[in-house]
Each structure stands twice: as structure tokens, then as C-alpha cells.
Amino acid sequence: MSETTASSKPDRQGHDELSTVERIRRAALASFALHGTAATTLRAVATAAGVSLGLVQHHFATKAGLIKAVDDYVLALVIAQMSQPVPDLPADSVADIGSRVTRIIAEEPDAAGYIGRALVDGSPLGTTLFDALMDVGMTRWRHRAERGETRADIDLTWAVINGLVLALGAVSLRVHVDRHLPQPFTTPAQLQRWQNATDSLLRDGLFIPPVGE
């Protein structure tokens, strides 16, 4: 049964079924982020969501169905945020995109954690998400080039890849990044610190230009 169909009538506990589906999906997402899909069981998800195993199976049928529902949710979440057009002549298009990345990490930490794991595990979600973000990023960098914001000799493909590596790499390597920070990477202060440093790197570089340039 699809989520749209399921939302049309209440479950036996008196909850609207759409909210039940959301609780199950969020519980699955949290477990996927922490333990991975292979180590997550439908029974564990049901317990975390406060529902019966049968209700999880009623909505998602199988573990594969639950994984697909979570993957679809995460993909839609990220693409909806990152594909929004940058306003014409923004004051700082780099900072605008950076704020979208930090917002996802701050507001959806389980989604960010699952993305990091999916990229490392080589799951279908990791492949689909990376390719989708490549397409979004290429469109954005081409617009920047057309508006005269970039150097004429810029390699657009690597401009996109480098941006993705900076963002997705920090998420995927969070356990190592945390060891070198005074607070966890996902705290507001450290996310802002990371965004400032990344924005500066992309916008200005790190070295003083040689004399005469």
C-alpha cells in the first residue's frame, strides 16, 4: 500500500496513518544512519517507532520497500534544497549554497548521517544522489560562468566535483573530523565555522597572490 493510500484512513491506535508512516520512516532513517541498512531489522524499526511489526509490514511490505521509501525521502529532501535557483546577482552565491548544505546537516542530522554512510557503502542512494548533485551543480556553475562570476579558464567539471567533495566528504568523514574539533561537527558553532572556511576556500583561495598578479 502506498503512503498516499495509507493516509486516507486511521489505524487501530487512532493515529492518522500518514503520521504513522512518517514515524516509521524516521525511525528507519535514524537506524540506517547509525547502523546501516544491513544491520537494521524491521522489528527494531517497529520498536523505535512505537508500532507493531505487522504495521511496518502493512505500510512497506518488506525491508527493501522501507529502504526505498527512506531513500526516496532523503533524495527528495536534498535535491529540493539544492536545486533552488540562486537569485540573480546574489551578493555571495557561494555562501548561499553553503548555507543550504549546513541547513540540511543541522535540521536533518539523520539524513546527513545516512547520506555519508550511503556514499561510503556504495549503495544505490549514494550513486543516485552524487549524480543528481553533479547535474544540479553543473547547471549552477554554468550560470555563474555565463554571468561572468568565474575565471575564463575554470574547469567546470572539477569546480562541481571539488564542491561536492568538500561538502559530502565532511559528512562522510564526520567521525574523524569530530576528533579535531572542540565540539561535534554538527553543532551550530562548528557548522558555521566549516561554512566560513569552505566559502573562503571556494571564493578566495588560501594563498596570497604573487606580487604583480
N, C-alpha and C positions, 0 to 999 in steps of 0.2 A: 504494500500500500504506500502510495506516495505521501509526502508531507502535506500537500495541498488537500488530498482526500482526507487524510487523517485529521486535519484541523476542523472538519465540519461537524464533529460531534464530541461530547465529553467522554472521558474514560471513567472506569468504575470508581476511581477515587475522587471524582468530582472536579478534576482539573481539566481545563481546556487542553485538548490533545496537542495543539501546537506548542504550548508551553512544556508539555511532557517531552515532545520530540526535541525541543531546544535543550532541556536539562540532560537528556541522554547524550545528545551530540556534544555538549560542552564537557560532560564527564569523560566521554571518549577522547575528546581533544586533549584534555588535561593529562590523561593516561598515556596517550600517544606521544605527547611532548616529553613526559618524564621517563617512560619505559620503552617506547617504541611500539609499533603495531604488532610485531610478532609476540611480544611478552604480554600484551593486553588481551584479556578474555571478556567475552560478553557478560559473564557473571560478575566480573569485577566492575565493569561499567554500570551494570544494573544496580549494584550495591552503592556505588558512588553517586548515582543519580537518584537513589531512593525509590526505585521501581523494581518490579519483578523481572526476572529473566524473560519470562514469556512476553512481557510488554515490549522489551527491547526487540525480541524476535518478531513481534507483531508489526512494529514500525519499520524495521530494517532487514528482517528475514535472516540474514547471515552476517558474519563478521565482515565479509567483503562488501556487503551493502552498507554497513556502518562506516567502513573506511572510505568508501566512495562519497558518502554524504559529508563526512568531515573534510575530505579533500576538496570537494566542490565548494564548501563554505569558505575554506581558507583561500582558495584560488580567487573566488569572487571578492572576498574582503580585500585582498592585496591589490588586485587589478582595479577595482573600483576606486581605491585611494590613489594609486599611482598613475592611472590613465587620465585623471582630471587634467584638463589643459592648463598650462601655465599662463597666467594673464598676460596680455600684450604688454610689452615693455615693462616687465616686472622690475622692481628695484634690485632684486637679487634672486635670479631663478635657481641658483644653486642652493641657497638657503631655503627656498620654497619647497624644493624636492626633499631636502634633508629633513625638514620639519614633518613631512608626511611619513618618512621612514621612522623617525623617533616616535611619532604618534602611534603607529601600529605597534611598536615594541612596548610602549608604555601602557596602551589601552588594551592590547590583546597579547599579553606575555605568553600564554599557552600556544597561540597561533605562531608567534615568533619562534618559540622553542621547537614546535613541530616542524616548522619550515627548516630550521637549522639541522634537525635530525634527518629530515627527508633528503636534503641536499647531500649529506654525508653518506646516507644509506643507499643513495642512487635509486630511490623509489620513483614511481611514475609521477607523483606530485612534484618532486624536485625537478625533474626534467621539464614537465609542463610549465611550471612556474618560472624557471630560468628562461626558457624560450619565450614565454609571454612577456616577461620583463625586458628581454632583449628587443622585442618588437616595439614595446612602448618607449623604451629608452632611445632606440634609433630614430623614431619619429620625433622625439623631443630634441635630440641633438641636431637633427637636420633643420628643424625650425630655428634653433639657436644660430646655426650657421647661416641660414637664409636671412636672418635678422642682423647679421654682422656682429654677433656677440663673441664669435670664436676666431682663433687664428686661421688664416687661409690654409695652412699646411697641416691642420689637425687630421688625425686618423680617426674617423668617426666610429669605426667598429671598435677600436680599442678604447675610445672615450666611453662608449657604452659598457664594455666589459669591465674596465677599471672601476667605474662607478658601482657596478654590481658586486664586484669582488670586495670593495670596501664595505658595502652595506651587508651583503649576505655572509661575507667572511667573518665579520664581527659577531653576527648572530650564531653562526656555526661553531665558532671557536670561543664562545662565551665562557665556558668553564676555565679556559686558560687566560682569557682577558681578565676575568674577575680576580685572578691571583695577583695581578699587577695594579689593581685599583684600590683606593681606600674604602670604597663602598661597592656593592654589586653593580654591574654594568647597567641593569635596568632601573636603578634609582633615578629620579628626575635630575639630580645634580650631575651624575655621570653620563646620562644620555645627552644632556645639554653640552657637557664638556666634549663628548665624542662628536656631536654635530658641529660644534665650533671648529674643532681641529680638522674634521673632514671637509667642511665647507672651505676652510682656508687653504687646504691642500689642493682641492679641485679648482678653486678660484685664482689663487695667487702663487701656488707652488711653495717650496720651503727654502729656496736659496735666494740670496741677494743677486740680482743680475750683474754680470761682469761690467766693469767700468767701460763706458762707451756704448753700451746697448740700451 
